[in-house]
Amino acid sequence: MDDADLAFAGLARHAELIAAGEITSRELTELFLSRIARLDPLLNAYRVVLGAEALAEADAADARRSGPLNGVPIAIKDDMHVAGQVTAYGCDADPQPRPADSEVVARLRAAGAVIIGKTHVPELMATPFTESPTFGVTRNPWDPHRTSGGSSGGSATAVAAGLASAALGSDGAGSIRIPAACTGLFGLKPQRGRVSSAPENEAHQGMAVFGPLTRTVMDAALIMDVIADGGPSLAAAAATEPGRLRIAISTALPPIGVKPDAEQLGAVDSTAAILRDLGHEVHVRDFDWGMTMGNRILARFMRGIHDTAAEQGHTDRLSRRARGLERIGHAVPERVAAAAAAHAAADAAQLNAVFEHADVVLTPMFTRRPPRVREFDGRGGARTLVGMTRLAPYNAAFNHTGQPAVSVPAGFTPDGFPLAAQLVGPPDSEALLVTLSAQLERARDWANACPAVAA
């Protein structure tokens, strides 16, 4: 394969090629570093590229030749710690280099992975677009005039543009699934507690989890098998047929003044049609969102933004938008956020009643196409909060309840922009979602699609 084909081959294939001796980790790492040097000035995926360190790790991997991810370059979202590097959280806050890796990064290293760099996030990981006055705008390789989502936008751009084999992200209200959906990737939000967030505890009021953004389902499964605490092998699940499942389509929303447009409903409809063709029973049955659950979700999420701002300090250096979001979070008393978290089990029981009639639920990812870059410039916190809630209202509930959910590619618009849909499972159903997603991937062959700007 040529260099472009190799760059887009994905983590599982890269691991196979290195293990077979068909390429070296140094060769693959050098390829990614050369692509980063050429493409990242436009796309702005990376806050820091660890070139010399990555090459040294690649050489060690080539000498070692062991480990399930041996020699594979992986990008890390800049809310996880890499030893010797700062963790900036998208802010101008004078952070100090971290003395040790986050647990999830340490597990990747133990599996042989090469850490190639840290990827951009929006200020405080607060928005579904990755822009900040300190680090600039991260762009979508499918359309550089549009966002690659947030808050794991840099990770999504890195993988979608062939600048890493895979990437880690975090998801506190959709922040893995949203960027994956923006860029034609597979994004997996695991069950709460499945992946360690150490050294942090109860990240973002207990709503945030770490997980992979990848080109293929197997890529994500291999990463999860390395970083997860318990559960069945997801690599085995990705290689297994799911059997006939009951799939419920849920597109209704609480009364928030917005509905998904025809483009987003088309992504759901096309996915449902494929699922029917694959032999699944597909029917309409909506989640019971209730009238008050959204207030509890917002209370936890916004208080989490305040908590992050308080930890980082220098709130005077934040943008007007981020300061406004922080003030809204500050207005949520800790006791209110705690009460909202305590109500999560009851909210989960209400939402998950749908699984008496379905094995998996299919929803839209967005109500409209992801925003153009700088679309939210000039907006304060309140207007931004309304806009982002109306853009992606289907995701945060499952951070509140803690159950797994994934974003799967769903084809393209006529002008070539990626579409996506969300699959939600009951608690502890990562293996089921992976099995079904892998079947969809085989039917859609989504991993072979590559953006022209990154060719």
ABEGO torsion letter per residue (X at the ends): XBAAAAAAAEAAAAAAAAAAGABBAAAAAAAAAAAAAAAAAAAGABABBBAAAAAAAAAAAAAAGBEAABGBBBBBBAABBBBGBBBAGGBBAGBBBBABBBAAAAAAAAAGBBBAEBBBBBBGGABABBBBAAAEBBBBAABAABBAEOAAAAAAAAAAAGABABBBBBBAAGAAAAAAAAAGBBBBBBBBGABBAOABBGBGGGABBBBBBBABAAAAAAAAAAABBEEBBAAAAAABBAEBBBBBBBABBBBAGBBBBAAAAAAAAAAAAAAAAAGBBBBBBBBBAEAAAAAAAAAAAAAAAAAAAAAAEGAAABBAAAAAAAAAAAABBAAAAAAAAAAAAAAAAAAAAAAAABABBBBBABABBBBBBGAABGBBAAAAAAAAAAABAAAAAAAAAGBBBBBBBAEBBAAGBBBBBBBBBBBGAAAAAAAAAAAAAAAAGAAABBBAAAX
